[in-house]
Amino acid sequence: MRIPKIYLETTIFNFVFADDAPDKKEATIKLFEEIAKGKYEAYTSYYVVEELEKAFEPKRSNMLELIKQYNVSILEVSPEAERLADIYGKNGIIPEKYHTDGIHIAVATVNNMNYIISLNFKHIVKVKTIETTKAINILEGYREISIYSPMEVIDYDEN
């Protein structure tokens, strides 16, 4: 069985240190534990790194350290991904003001990720985005990509 390739969107790194959302924090930490155990092959992009670098210390260093600690591969943002993100924007899926959210989906799509993992419920993890990006991806010659929150992909321990 092939190990699923997952794209970690910016919010995933943030919620590891979010004390105001204990359920999301717990699920996100568990996701990183599953990455460490080899359940997933983790990727992110240079756009995520740029977003993380805007945070204040010590959170910035702590979030960037997760990339090293869990061997998260960093993907380039290709012209192909930029073009696909522009299509998402032109079709009203992602507001132009939040173009980077479209970039995350497009980078994951053109790099054949199995899943995008995000806690951005405003623009990414929502039915409109999930359904319309699937349709556009197929029309543009790509396969569907699944978008989930960590709570939907981790294995909960049964006690």
Secondary structure, DSSP 8 states (H G I E B T S, - for coil): ----EEEE-HHHHHHTT-TT-HHHHHHHHHHHHHHHTTS-EEEEEHHHHHHHTTS-TTHHHHHHHHHHHTT-EEE---HHHHHHHHHHHHTTSS-GGGHHHHHHHHHHHHTT-SEEE---TTTTSSHHHHHHHHHHHHHTT----EEE-HHHHS-----
